[in-house]
Amino acid sequence: MSQGNTRVTSQVVNAHACPVREVLDRVAGKWSVLIIVAAAHGPIRFTELERSIEGISRRMLTLTLRNLERDGLLTRTVHPTVPPKVEYELTPVAHELHASLLGLTDWAERHRVTIAESRAAYDARRPSS
């Protein structure tokens, strides 16, 4: 096989990576992950999300919910009551993502001590600045 056939051009990598990176940036964002976890057990109201996600501002919650809805990860239902009752619920795609997040969380829990020990050993080998 010639060398020309084994090379991957940066255009091919970028053409493939850009859409994937865009999706990962959205779903791996700090607030997106926390919203997906909070909404995993069924419909949840805005105020419940706001109370359950420490540190999120009302504006950031609104923007993140809109983006998750736009991406097809949440559905927003407005109930015709006074005042209007708005609920957010994960879509089937988001439930699949949630299962993946649980796997990642389990992995992190199983290996957190090993990682902490590795960091300490690495830091001990490095000279102080």
Wavefront OBJ file of the C-alpha trace (Angstrom):
o trace
v 0.000 0.000 0.000
v 1.396 3.400 -0.884
v 1.918 6.065 1.735
v -0.661 8.240 0.005
v -3.357 5.689 0.792
v -2.543 5.510 4.496
v -2.625 9.241 5.216
v -5.700 10.926 6.548
v -5.943 14.530 5.538
v -6.849 17.150 8.088
v -9.881 18.038 5.971
v -11.273 14.510 6.325
v -10.618 14.487 10.075
v -12.165 17.930 10.546
v -15.179 17.104 8.379
v -15.912 14.108 10.593
v -14.834 15.608 13.918
v -16.706 18.921 13.718
v -20.261 17.511 13.966
v -19.161 15.011 16.610
v -17.364 17.703 18.595
v -20.433 19.931 18.391
v -22.662 17.188 19.820
v -20.153 16.265 22.534
v -19.683 19.901 23.512
v -23.428 20.214 24.021
v -24.127 16.981 25.872
v -20.927 16.959 27.909
v -21.389 20.488 29.178
v -21.572 20.826 32.938
v -25.147 22.105 33.025
v -26.459 19.755 30.341
v -25.235 16.698 32.212
v -26.762 17.891 35.483
v -30.100 18.650 33.808
v -30.175 15.245 32.111
v -29.448 13.512 35.421
v -32.084 15.597 37.240
v -34.740 14.876 34.604
v -33.968 11.174 34.283
v -36.728 10.027 36.621
v -39.628 11.634 34.819
v -41.098 15.034 34.059
v -39.638 17.867 36.090
v -40.602 21.512 36.431
v -38.315 24.484 35.910
v -38.288 25.428 39.590
v -37.486 21.844 40.601
v -34.522 21.883 38.224
v -33.421 25.253 39.526
v -33.501 23.996 43.134
v -31.778 20.695 42.373
v -28.845 22.089 40.360
v -26.588 24.017 42.680
v -24.918 27.072 41.193
v -26.938 27.371 37.989
v -28.408 30.767 37.270
v -31.957 31.136 36.027
v -30.654 32.463 32.710
v -28.181 29.593 32.218
v -30.892 27.072 33.069
v -33.214 28.654 30.504
v -30.539 28.691 27.792
v -29.452 25.115 28.469
v -33.038 23.848 28.482
v -33.676 25.567 25.139
v -30.546 24.031 23.631
v -31.392 20.556 24.921
v -34.907 20.908 23.531
v -33.520 22.130 20.205
v -31.181 19.123 20.066
v -34.074 16.729 20.660
v -32.952 15.675 24.133
v -35.818 17.263 26.073
v -39.461 17.845 25.436
v -41.181 20.866 26.931
v -44.843 20.581 27.801
v -46.927 23.602 28.774
v -50.077 22.669 30.693
v -52.958 25.148 30.305
v -53.314 26.126 33.937
v -53.083 29.431 35.764
v -50.234 29.994 36.239
v -48.994 27.816 33.343
v -47.311 24.619 34.429
v -44.242 23.786 32.325
v -42.560 20.385 32.508
v -39.428 19.040 30.896
v -38.899 15.383 30.096
v -36.073 13.400 28.536
v -36.586 11.994 25.067
v -35.638 8.373 24.282
v -32.315 9.629 22.873
v -31.585 11.435 26.139
v -32.485 8.330 28.168
v -29.866 6.461 26.140
v -27.378 9.250 26.872
v -28.278 9.066 30.561
v -27.452 5.343 30.577
v -24.043 6.178 29.092
v -23.511 8.884 31.706
v -24.298 6.366 34.442
v -21.638 4.059 33.001
v -19.129 6.906 33.017
v -20.106 7.841 36.576
v -19.706 4.235 37.715
v -16.283 4.088 36.059
v -15.234 7.344 37.772
v -16.388 6.040 41.149
v -14.514 2.738 40.708
v -11.285 4.441 39.672
v -11.268 7.693 41.623
v -8.831 6.386 44.263
v -6.457 5.037 41.607
v -6.551 8.365 39.776
v -5.959 10.324 43.000
v -2.993 8.076 43.842
v -1.580 8.488 40.334
v -1.891 12.260 40.563
v -0.144 12.326 43.924
v 2.680 10.112 42.636
v 3.053 12.264 39.509
v 3.085 15.478 41.520
v 5.688 14.034 43.913
v 8.011 13.273 40.969
v 7.728 16.775 39.481
v 9.953 19.543 40.808
v 8.115 22.487 42.366
v 7.949 25.652 40.275
l 1 2 3 4 5 6 7 8 9 10 11 12 13 14 15 16 17 18 19 20 21 22 23 24 25 26 27 28 29 30 31 32 33 34 35 36 37 38 39 40 41 42 43 44 45 46 47 48 49 50 51 52 53 54 55 56 57 58 59 60 61 62 63 64 65 66 67 68 69 70 71 72 73 74 75 76 77 78 79 80 81 82 83 84 85 86 87 88 89 90 91 92 93 94 95 96 97 98 99 100 101 102 103 104 105 106 107 108 109 110 111 112 113 114 115 116 117 118 119 120 121 122 123 124 125 126 127 128 129
